[in-house]
Amino acid sequence: MTNKELLYVEDALGHEQYFQTRCNEVANQLQDAELKMCVQQMAQKHQQLFQSFYGLL
């Protein structure tokens, strides 16, 4: 893996971690159960994407 590719993966990891954190924060503030579940699913998807990118290392 080139240095540039490694930097891209590191950047992607940071983004996915940020999105997961934000989704969890927002989900905790939501009152609507259906919307809360949707945002929690988004957080799970970002966790899966994080794991996929991490697996490249």
Backbone atoms as SQL, in Angstrom:
CREATE TABLE atoms (id INTEGER PRIMARY KEY, chain TEXT, resi INTEGER, resn TEXT, atom TEXT, x REAL, y REAL, z REAL);
INSERT INTO atoms VALUES
  (1, 'A', 1, 'MET', 'N', 0.846, -1.166, 0.000),
  (2, 'A', 1, 'MET', 'CA', 0.000, 0.000, 0.000),
  (3, 'A', 1, 'MET', 'C', 0.895, 1.233, 0.000),
  (4, 'A', 2, 'THR', 'N', 0.583, 2.154, -0.877),
  (5, 'A', 2, 'THR', 'CA', 1.388, 3.372, -0.957),
  (6, 'A', 2, 'THR', 'C', 1.070, 4.290, 0.217),
  (7, 'A', 3, 'ASN', 'N', 1.953, 5.261, 0.425),
  (8, 'A', 3, 'ASN', 'CA', 1.747, 6.231, 1.493),
  (9, 'A', 3, 'ASN', 'C', 0.453, 7.013, 1.267),
  (10, 'A', 4, 'LYS', 'N', 0.179, 7.372, 0.029),
  (11, 'A', 4, 'LYS', 'CA', -1.036, 8.126, -0.287),
  (12, 'A', 4, 'LYS', 'C', -2.290, 7.285, -0.005),
  (13, 'A', 5, 'GLU', 'N', -2.250, 6.011, -0.349),
  (14, 'A', 5, 'GLU', 'CA', -3.382, 5.119, -0.075),
  (15, 'A', 5, 'GLU', 'C', -3.591, 4.955, 1.431),
  (16, 'A', 6, 'LEU', 'N', -2.507, 4.844, 2.165),
  (17, 'A', 6, 'LEU', 'CA', -2.595, 4.727, 3.612),
  (18, 'A', 6, 'LEU', 'C', -3.219, 5.977, 4.224),
  (19, 'A', 7, 'LEU', 'N', -2.834, 7.132, 3.729),
  (20, 'A', 7, 'LEU', 'CA', -3.419, 8.380, 4.217),
  (21, 'A', 7, 'LEU', 'C', -4.914, 8.440, 3.921),
  (22, 'A', 8, 'TYR', 'N', -5.319, 7.947, 2.761),
  (23, 'A', 8, 'TYR', 'CA', -6.738, 7.911, 2.417),
  (24, 'A', 8, 'TYR', 'C', -7.495, 7.010, 3.384),
  (25, 'A', 9, 'VAL', 'N', -6.965, 5.847, 3.678),
  (26, 'A', 9, 'VAL', 'CA', -7.636, 4.915, 4.591),
  (27, 'A', 9, 'VAL', 'C', -7.724, 5.521, 5.990),
  (28, 'A', 10, 'GLU', 'N', -6.660, 6.149, 6.444),
  (29, 'A', 10, 'GLU', 'CA', -6.671, 6.799, 7.756),
  (30, 'A', 10, 'GLU', 'C', -7.722, 7.907, 7.802),
  (31, 'A', 11, 'ASP', 'N', -7.833, 8.672, 6.747),
  (32, 'A', 11, 'ASP', 'CA', -8.825, 9.734, 6.657),
  (33, 'A', 11, 'ASP', 'C', -10.238, 9.148, 6.678),
  (34, 'A', 12, 'ALA', 'N', -10.443, 8.090, 5.929),
  (35, 'A', 12, 'ALA', 'CA', -11.749, 7.437, 5.883),
  (36, 'A', 12, 'ALA', 'C', -12.119, 6.877, 7.255),
  (37, 'A', 13, 'LEU', 'N', -11.138, 6.314, 7.969),
  (38, 'A', 13, 'LEU', 'CA', -11.388, 5.808, 9.317),
  (39, 'A', 13, 'LEU', 'C', -11.877, 6.931, 10.237),
  (40, 'A', 14, 'GLY', 'N', -11.215, 8.055, 10.156),
  (41, 'A', 14, 'GLY', 'CA', -11.601, 9.204, 10.976),
  (42, 'A', 14, 'GLY', 'C', -13.004, 9.685, 10.662),
  (43, 'A', 15, 'HIS', 'N', -13.341, 9.731, 9.388),
  (44, 'A', 15, 'HIS', 'CA', -14.681, 10.168, 8.992),
  (45, 'A', 15, 'HIS', 'C', -15.745, 9.207, 9.494),
  (46, 'A', 16, 'GLU', 'N', -15.514, 7.933, 9.321),
  (47, 'A', 16, 'GLU', 'CA', -16.502, 6.946, 9.762),
  (48, 'A', 16, 'GLU', 'C', -16.674, 6.973, 11.273),
  (49, 'A', 17, 'GLN', 'N', -15.600, 7.158, 11.984),
  (50, 'A', 17, 'GLN', 'CA', -15.675, 7.243, 13.440),
  (51, 'A', 17, 'GLN', 'C', -16.475, 8.482, 13.855),
  (52, 'A', 18, 'TYR', 'N', -16.238, 9.598, 13.182),
  (53, 'A', 18, 'TYR', 'CA', -16.963, 10.838, 13.473),
  (54, 'A', 18, 'TYR', 'C', -18.456, 10.660, 13.190),
  (55, 'A', 19, 'PHE', 'N', -18.792, 10.098, 12.022),
  (56, 'A', 19, 'PHE', 'CA', -20.198, 9.920, 11.670),
  (57, 'A', 19, 'PHE', 'C', -20.906, 8.989, 12.647),
  (58, 'A', 20, 'GLN', 'N', -20.231, 7.948, 13.071),
  (59, 'A', 20, 'GLN', 'CA', -20.830, 7.026, 14.032),
  (60, 'A', 20, 'GLN', 'C', -21.106, 7.749, 15.355),
  (61, 'A', 21, 'THR', 'N', -20.144, 8.512, 15.824),
  (62, 'A', 21, 'THR', 'CA', -20.302, 9.259, 17.072),
  (63, 'A', 21, 'THR', 'C', -21.461, 10.236, 16.981),
  (64, 'A', 22, 'ARG', 'N', -21.516, 10.976, 15.883),
  (65, 'A', 22, 'ARG', 'CA', -22.593, 11.969, 15.710),
  (66, 'A', 22, 'ARG', 'C', -23.957, 11.294, 15.626),
  (67, 'A', 23, 'CYS', 'N', -24.049, 10.186, 14.917),
  (68, 'A', 23, 'CYS', 'CA', -25.325, 9.466, 14.822),
  (69, 'A', 23, 'CYS', 'C', -25.782, 9.005, 16.204),
  (70, 'A', 24, 'ASN', 'N', -24.866, 8.483, 16.990),
  (71, 'A', 24, 'ASN', 'CA', -25.217, 8.034, 18.341),
  (72, 'A', 24, 'ASN', 'C', -25.667, 9.196, 19.216),
  (73, 'A', 25, 'GLU', 'N', -24.992, 10.330, 19.106),
  (74, 'A', 25, 'GLU', 'CA', -25.366, 11.512, 19.879),
  (75, 'A', 25, 'GLU', 'C', -26.766, 11.987, 19.503),
  (76, 'A', 26, 'VAL', 'N', -27.031, 12.044, 18.205),
  (77, 'A', 26, 'VAL', 'CA', -28.338, 12.497, 17.728),
  (78, 'A', 26, 'VAL', 'C', -29.427, 11.502, 18.131),
  (79, 'A', 27, 'ALA', 'N', -29.153, 10.210, 17.994),
  (80, 'A', 27, 'ALA', 'CA', -30.139, 9.186, 18.348),
  (81, 'A', 27, 'ALA', 'C', -30.540, 9.311, 19.815),
  (82, 'A', 28, 'ASN', 'N', -29.586, 9.627, 20.670),
  (83, 'A', 28, 'ASN', 'CA', -29.882, 9.771, 22.097),
  (84, 'A', 28, 'ASN', 'C', -30.768, 10.971, 22.393),
  (85, 'A', 29, 'GLN', 'N', -30.833, 11.915, 21.496),
  (86, 'A', 29, 'GLN', 'CA', -31.639, 13.120, 21.700),
  (87, 'A', 29, 'GLN', 'C', -33.029, 13.017, 21.079),
  (88, 'A', 30, 'LEU', 'N', -33.236, 12.027, 20.244),
  (89, 'A', 30, 'LEU', 'CA', -34.509, 11.912, 19.530),
  (90, 'A', 30, 'LEU', 'C', -35.593, 11.294, 20.403),
  (91, 'A', 31, 'GLN', 'N', -36.809, 11.792, 20.247),
  (92, 'A', 31, 'GLN', 'CA', -37.968, 11.274, 20.966),
  (93, 'A', 31, 'GLN', 'C', -38.754, 10.283, 20.106),
  (94, 'A', 32, 'ASP', 'N', -38.794, 10.523, 18.797),
  (95, 'A', 32, 'ASP', 'CA', -39.534, 9.665, 17.875),
  (96, 'A', 32, 'ASP', 'C', -38.817, 8.323, 17.739),
  (97, 'A', 33, 'ALA', 'N', -39.487, 7.244, 18.120),
  (98, 'A', 33, 'ALA', 'CA', -38.864, 5.915, 18.147),
  (99, 'A', 33, 'ALA', 'C', -38.430, 5.443, 16.765),
  (100, 'A', 34, 'GLU', 'N', -39.248, 5.697, 15.748),
  (101, 'A', 34, 'GLU', 'CA', -38.921, 5.250, 14.392),
  (102, 'A', 34, 'GLU', 'C', -37.698, 5.988, 13.853),
  (103, 'A', 35, 'LEU', 'N', -37.674, 7.284, 14.065),
  (104, 'A', 35, 'LEU', 'CA', -36.531, 8.087, 13.609),
  (105, 'A', 35, 'LEU', 'C', -35.273, 7.710, 14.390),
  (106, 'A', 36, 'LYS', 'N', -35.422, 7.472, 15.686),
  (107, 'A', 36, 'LYS', 'CA', -34.293, 7.068, 16.515),
  (108, 'A', 36, 'LYS', 'C', -33.693, 5.756, 16.010),
  (109, 'A', 37, 'MET', 'N', -34.560, 4.792, 15.659),
  (110, 'A', 37, 'MET', 'CA', -34.083, 3.506, 15.159),
  (111, 'A', 37, 'MET', 'C', -33.339, 3.685, 13.836),
  (112, 'A', 38, 'CYS', 'N', -33.844, 4.551, 12.993),
  (113, 'A', 38, 'CYS', 'CA', -33.208, 4.816, 11.702),
  (114, 'A', 38, 'CYS', 'C', -31.793, 5.380, 11.905),
  (115, 'A', 39, 'VAL', 'N', -31.655, 6.324, 12.809),
  (116, 'A', 39, 'VAL', 'CA', -30.351, 6.936, 13.067),
  (117, 'A', 39, 'VAL', 'C', -29.413, 5.931, 13.732),
  (118, 'A', 40, 'GLN', 'N', -29.945, 5.076, 14.594),
  (119, 'A', 40, 'GLN', 'CA', -29.117, 4.035, 15.207),
  (120, 'A', 40, 'GLN', 'C', -28.611, 3.053, 14.148),
  (121, 'A', 41, 'GLN', 'N', -29.443, 2.752, 13.176),
  (122, 'A', 41, 'GLN', 'CA', -29.014, 1.879, 12.073),
  (123, 'A', 41, 'GLN', 'C', -27.917, 2.539, 11.256),
  (124, 'A', 42, 'MET', 'N', -28.022, 3.851, 11.076),
  (125, 'A', 42, 'MET', 'CA', -26.968, 4.582, 10.372),
  (126, 'A', 42, 'MET', 'C', -25.654, 4.490, 11.149),
  (127, 'A', 43, 'ALA', 'N', -25.728, 4.597, 12.464),
  (128, 'A', 43, 'ALA', 'CA', -24.528, 4.482, 13.298),
  (129, 'A', 43, 'ALA', 'C', -23.906, 3.100, 13.141),
  (130, 'A', 44, 'GLN', 'N', -24.745, 2.071, 13.098),
  (131, 'A', 44, 'GLN', 'CA', -24.241, 0.704, 12.909),
  (132, 'A', 44, 'GLN', 'C', -23.576, 0.545, 11.545),
  (133, 'A', 45, 'LYS', 'N', -24.158, 1.156, 10.531),
  (134, 'A', 45, 'LYS', 'CA', -23.579, 1.084, 9.183),
  (135, 'A', 45, 'LYS', 'C', -22.205, 1.749, 9.160),
  (136, 'A', 46, 'HIS', 'N', -22.084, 2.880, 9.840),
  (137, 'A', 46, 'HIS', 'CA', -20.783, 3.560, 9.889),
  (138, 'A', 46, 'HIS', 'C', -19.768, 2.718, 10.669),
  (139, 'A', 47, 'GLN', 'N', -20.228, 1.980, 11.678),
  (140, 'A', 47, 'GLN', 'CA', -19.332, 1.079, 12.397),
  (141, 'A', 47, 'GLN', 'C', -18.842, -0.032, 11.473),
  (142, 'A', 48, 'GLN', 'N', -19.747, -0.563, 10.657),
  (143, 'A', 48, 'GLN', 'CA', -19.366, -1.606, 9.705),
  (144, 'A', 48, 'GLN', 'C', -18.369, -1.074, 8.681),
  (145, 'A', 49, 'LEU', 'N', -18.608, 0.130, 8.199),
  (146, 'A', 49, 'LEU', 'CA', -17.681, 0.733, 7.242),
  (147, 'A', 49, 'LEU', 'C', -16.313, 0.973, 7.880),
  (148, 'A', 50, 'PHE', 'N', -16.319, 1.408, 9.139),
  (149, 'A', 50, 'PHE', 'CA', -15.064, 1.595, 9.869),
  (150, 'A', 50, 'PHE', 'C', -14.290, 0.278, 9.919),
  (151, 'A', 51, 'GLN', 'N', -14.986, -0.809, 10.268),
  (152, 'A', 51, 'GLN', 'CA', -14.338, -2.112, 10.346),
  (153, 'A', 51, 'GLN', 'C', -13.788, -2.550, 8.988),
  (154, 'A', 52, 'SER', 'N', -14.520, -2.240, 7.925),
  (155, 'A', 52, 'SER', 'CA', -14.054, -2.595, 6.582),
  (156, 'A', 52, 'SER', 'C', -12.777, -1.845, 6.227),
  (157, 'A', 53, 'PHE', 'N', -12.760, -0.540, 6.495),
  (158, 'A', 53, 'PHE', 'CA', -11.556, 0.240, 6.221),
  (159, 'A', 53, 'PHE', 'C', -10.413, -0.221, 7.102),
  (160, 'A', 54, 'TYR', 'N', -10.694, -0.505, 8.365),
  (161, 'A', 54, 'TYR', 'CA', -9.655, -0.945, 9.303),
  (162, 'A', 54, 'TYR', 'C', -9.057, -2.268, 8.835),
  (163, 'A', 55, 'GLY', 'N', -9.900, -3.101, 8.255),
  (164, 'A', 55, 'GLY', 'CA', -9.437, -4.377, 7.737),
  (165, 'A', 55, 'GLY', 'C', -8.422, -4.240, 6.606),
  (166, 'A', 56, 'LEU', 'N', -8.426, -3.108, 5.942),
  (167, 'A', 56, 'LEU', 'CA', -7.459, -2.873, 4.868),
  (168, 'A', 56, 'LEU', 'C', -6.047, -2.669, 5.409),
  (169, 'A', 57, 'LEU', 'N', -5.959, -2.298, 6.665),
  (170, 'A', 57, 'LEU', 'CA', -4.644, -2.075, 7.261),
  (171, 'A', 57, 'LEU', 'C', -4.058, -3.392, 7.651);
